[in-house]
Amino acid sequence: MSLIVAAIAASSLAPVQAEQNLVDFHIERASNGCESCHENGEPSADGLYEFDQCRACHGTLDKMSGMHHRPHKNMYSCADCHAPHYNNVGEIPGCDDCHLDKRKSKSRRK
C-alpha cells in the first residue's frame, strides 16, 4: 500500500506537459487572437502575410539553427512544414515527412 501512495505522490510532483497546438500556443503568447498571424483574422490567399509574421518573431531561415531549415531555402513558408493548425508545440518535422525515399541529408557530391 505504501508503494502505491509513494507512486501517486511522485507523479503529482512531476511536471505535466500536455500537448498544445501551435495555434493555441501563439494565441496565448500574443493575446490578440487570430490576428497574431492573420491580417484582420483571416488567412491570406498566398500565405505571405503569415510567413512575414513568423519571420517577425522567429527570424529568417538563414538565422535559424540546424540543417533542417537550410535544404529548401526560399522554397517554402514556415507553415508548409510546421502546420500551426495541425502540429503541436515541440513537434519537429523531419525529411522523411515529405521524402518517402528516406534520403540522407548529407550531400553525395564530391
Backbone hydrogen bonds, N-H to C=O, Kabsch-Sander energy under -0.5 kcal/mol:
donor,donor_aa,acceptor,acceptor_aa,energy
5,V,1,M,-2.0
6,A,2,S,-2.2
7,A,3,L,-2.1
8,I,4,I,-2.4
9,A,5,V,-2.4
10,A,6,A,-2.5
11,S,7,A,-2.2
12,S,8,I,-1.6
13,L,9,A,-1.0
13,L,10,A,-0.5
14,A,10,A,-1.1
17,Q,15,P,-0.6
18,A,16,V,-0.6
22,L,87,N,-2.4
23,V,84,P,-1.5
25,F,21,N,-2.4
26,H,22,L,-2.4
27,I,23,V,-2.6
28,E,24,D,-2.3
29,R,25,F,-1.8
30,A,26,H,-2.7
31,S,27,I,-2.3
35,E,32,N,-1.1
36,S,33,G,-2.1
37,C,34,C,-1.7
38,H,34,C,-3.0
41,G,38,H,-2.0
42,E,39,E,-1.7
51,F,47,G,-2.1
52,D,48,L,-2.4
53,Q,49,Y,-1.8
54,C,50,E,-2.1
55,R,51,F,-2.2
56,A,52,D,-2.0
57,C,53,Q,-1.2
57,C,54,C,-0.6
58,H,54,C,-3.1
59,G,55,R,-1.8
63,K,60,T,-1.0
64,M,60,T,-0.6
64,M,61,L,-0.9
69,H,66,G,-1.2
70,R,67,M,-1.5
73,K,70,R,-1.5
75,M,72,H,-2.5
76,Y,72,H,-0.7
80,D,77,S,-1.1
81,C,77,S,-0.6
81,C,78,C,-1.1
82,H,78,C,-2.7
83,A,79,A,-1.3
86,Y,83,A,-2.3
87,N,83,A,-3.0
89,V,20,Q,-3.3
91,E,88,N,-1.9
92,I,90,G,-0.5
97,D,94,G,-1.8
98,C,95,C,-1.6
99,H,95,C,-3.0
100,L,98,C,-0.9
102,K,99,H,-1.4
